Structure formats: C-alpha cells, structure tokens
Amino acid sequence: MQLINNLSSRITKYEMEIRQSIDRVITSGWLVLGPEVKQFEQSFAQYLGAEHCITLANGTDAIELALKAMGIGVGDRVATVANAGMYATTAMLAAGAEPYFMDVDFETRCTTLAEVKRAIENEVKAVIVTHLYGLAIPEISQIAVCCAQKGVLLLEDCAQAHGAELENQKVGTFGDAACFSFYPTKNLGALGDGGAVVTNN
Ligand SMILES: Cc1ncc(COP(=O)(O)O)c(C=O)c1O
C-alpha cells in the first residue's frame, strides 16, 4: 500500500544529514533557538529574497504574531480565503479581529484581484491571501499593488508554497509580511512543528 504522506521515505533519504544535524545541536547545548536556527533564518530569507526571517513554533502562530505586529487588534476586519482560511481565521480570532471571507477562483482555488477589491470596499484593515498546492496565486502582483495603493496591509500565507515563484519573484516577498509552516507534511517540513514570518519591514 502506498501512503500519500509517507514521511519515513523522505526522512530515510536524508537520514545521515539529519542525524549529523541532531548530533551537532545536542553537542552545542543550544536546544532552543541558537546558532543553527539563526543560520536557517538567514539562509531562508536569502533564498526567498527577503530581508528578515523570524522562526516561530508553527505556521498558525506565525499568522497570529504577524497580524499583531502589523497592529491588527480587537474589532479590526481582516480578509481571508473561504477554502483555506481556517488557520488565518484561528489566528485573527486570537488577535481579536473579525474574519471577512473572500471567494476563490474555480480553476486555481486561489483568491482573485476582484475578491480582494471587494474585501477592501468592505473596509478590511488587512488581507491574508493563501498560496496553495505549491503554486503562487496568479494575480499576486496585482493584489499587492492594489493593497499598497489603498493602504491595506497584505499578509501572504505561504504554508503550502515554499519556493513557488511568479516572474522570478518568490512568494512571501510580495506583501508586507508572509507566514510559513514547516509542519512535517509541508513542502519544506521539519521533524516536528515549526513556522516563520518573513518580511522586509
Ligand atoms: C494554508 C495553511 N496555512 C496555515 C497553516 C498552519 O500551519 P501550522 O500547522 O504549522 O500551524 C497550514 C498548515 O497546516 C496551511 O496549510
């Protein structure tokens, strides 16, 4: 039987490197954060073409803390997608914000410029867009321009799209900030939970 998420085959492939990394961490005595994490943050930011990467416990915390850092709080309306906005909704409710749901394109399952414009007309303070299935939202550039022109904050949820790009620009660098998850089944999965916020701000 073939399992869709057979993590052990992925782990076995890199077993030596993984075990060496674990040994390095144990020997260093830095079990939380520390130089290995710093190095990952720098490498990941550089890979994406972003200035900063701040690692966190998981992708949902990343969304919540990014929203709070953006000044989103009690009573603020924040847009998210109807089909993959569960994590964004959990995060915004934790920040006291109110979810506004955007519809998605039937083919791509991603939100569109038209839906982002509708959200802005409905007075959202921030928009969270979700890149899905390892691909960039086709209209992400236009969405980013529109949000910037209207003074609406744009947070990209890249939990499913590490390394995806559009016109040589990686997702996670279009908006004001972006969130990543390193949950084991993700495109870039850790041996446990992990997440990050990436930003140029
Ligand atoms: C689109 C999307 N956003 C956010 C998350 C949340 O990430 P985490 O499970 O690390 O909290 C996930 C994955 O679970 C996801 O698929």
The ligand as an SDF file (V2000), in Angstrom:
LIG
                    3D

 16 16  0  0  0  0  0  0  0  0999 V2000
   -2.6070   27.2360    4.1580 C   0  0  0  0  0  0  0  0  0  0  0  0
   -2.1270   26.9460    5.5430 C   0  0  0  0  0  0  0  0  0  0  0  0
   -1.9600   27.9740    6.4080 N   0  0  0  0  0  0  0  0  0  0  0  0
   -1.5190   27.7630    7.6610 C   0  0  0  0  0  0  0  0  0  0  0  0
   -1.2230   26.5070    8.1230 C   0  0  0  0  0  0  0  0  0  0  0  0
   -0.8380   26.3530    9.5590 C   0  0  0  0  0  0  0  0  0  0  0  0
    0.4060   25.8320    9.7790 O   0  0  0  0  0  0  0  0  0  0  0  0
    0.7230   25.0140   11.1420 P   0  0  0  0  0  0  0  0  0  0  0  0
    0.0710   23.6810   11.0130 O   0  0  0  0  0  0  0  0  0  0  0  0
    2.2140   24.9440   11.1880 O   0  0  0  0  0  0  0  0  0  0  0  0
    0.1640   25.8250   12.2790 O   0  0  0  0  0  0  0  0  0  0  0  0
   -1.3510   25.4110    7.2370 C   0  0  0  0  0  0  0  0  0  0  0  0
   -0.9950   24.0130    7.6020 C   0  0  0  0  0  0  0  0  0  0  0  0
   -1.3040   23.3450    8.4290 O   0  0  0  0  0  0  0  0  0  0  0  0
   -1.8300   25.6380    5.9300 C   0  0  0  0  0  0  0  0  0  0  0  0
   -1.9940   24.6320    5.0540 O   0  0  0  0  0  0  0  0  0  0  0  0
  1  2  1  0
  2  3  1  0
  2 15  2  0
  3  4  2  0
  4  5  1  0
  5  6  1  0
  5 12  2  0
  6  7  1  0
  7  8  1  0
  8  9  2  0
  8 10  1  0
  8 11  1  0
 12 13  1  0
 12 15  1  0
 13 14  2  0
 15 16  1  0
M  END
$$$$
